[in-house]
């Protein structure tokens, strides 16, 4: 069962990165060696590129280890 917070952050990440769907985002992720990632802190939507299995990663905005890659958020890794 997915976490509603993960789902909300995944939707936000898709929007920020300009994809039309989770499928379009995952197609990009699995054809590249990097993945969009988003900070999981409630008040931060910082994004960057990280390894597809990144969880947790360092957020340059909050200075916390709260970045999570899209494929992890989607439950694929």
C-alpha positions as CSV (number, residue, x, y, z in Angstrom):
1,X,0.0,0.0,0.0
2,X,1.4,3.4,-0.9
3,X,1.8,6.3,1.5
4,X,-0.5,9.3,0.6
5,X,2.4,11.6,1.3
6,X,4.6,9.8,-1.2
7,X,1.8,9.9,-3.7
8,X,1.4,13.7,-3.2
9,X,5.1,14.3,-3.6
10,X,5.2,12.2,-6.7
11,X,2.4,14.2,-8.3
12,X,4.2,17.4,-7.3
13,X,7.4,16.1,-8.9
14,X,5.7,15.1,-12.1
15,X,4.2,18.7,-12.2
16,X,7.5,20.4,-11.5
17,X,9.4,18.4,-14.0
18,X,6.8,19.0,-16.7
19,X,5.7,15.4,-17.4
20,X,2.1,14.5,-18.4
21,X,2.0,11.2,-16.5
22,X,3.9,8.9,-14.2
23,X,4.5,6.6,-17.2
24,X,6.2,9.4,-19.1
25,X,8.4,10.2,-16.1
26,X,9.3,6.5,-15.5
27,X,10.2,6.0,-19.2
28,X,12.7,8.8,-18.9
29,X,14.0,7.5,-15.5
30,X,14.6,4.0,-16.8
31,X,16.3,5.2,-20.0
32,X,18.8,7.3,-18.2
33,X,21.2,6.9,-15.3
34,X,19.7,9.7,-13.2
35,X,16.2,10.4,-11.9
36,X,14.3,13.4,-10.8
37,X,14.1,13.5,-7.0
38,X,12.1,15.7,-4.6
39,X,12.6,16.7,-1.0
40,X,10.1,14.9,1.3
41,X,9.9,17.7,3.9
42,X,6.4,19.1,4.0
43,X,7.3,22.7,3.2
44,X,10.0,22.0,0.7
45,X,9.6,21.0,-3.0
46,X,13.2,21.2,-4.0
47,X,14.0,19.0,-6.9
48,X,17.2,17.8,-8.5
49,X,18.6,14.8,-10.4
50,X,19.9,11.8,-8.4
51,X,20.4,8.1,-8.8
52,X,17.1,6.2,-9.5
53,X,17.4,4.3,-6.2
54,X,18.2,7.4,-4.0
55,X,16.5,7.3,-0.6
56,X,17.5,9.3,1.3
57,X,19.5,12.0,-0.5
58,X,20.8,15.4,0.6
59,X,18.4,18.3,0.0
60,X,20.5,21.4,-0.9
61,X,17.6,23.7,0.2
62,X,16.8,22.3,3.7
63,X,20.2,20.8,4.4
64,X,18.5,17.5,5.4
65,X,18.7,13.9,4.1
66,X,15.2,13.9,2.7
67,X,15.5,13.6,-1.0
68,X,13.7,10.7,-2.7
69,X,14.0,9.6,-6.3
70,X,10.8,9.3,-8.5
71,X,11.2,5.5,-8.9
72,X,11.4,5.0,-5.2
73,X,8.3,7.2,-4.7
74,X,6.4,5.2,-7.3
75,X,7.3,2.0,-5.5
76,X,9.3,0.6,-8.4
77,X,12.6,0.3,-6.5
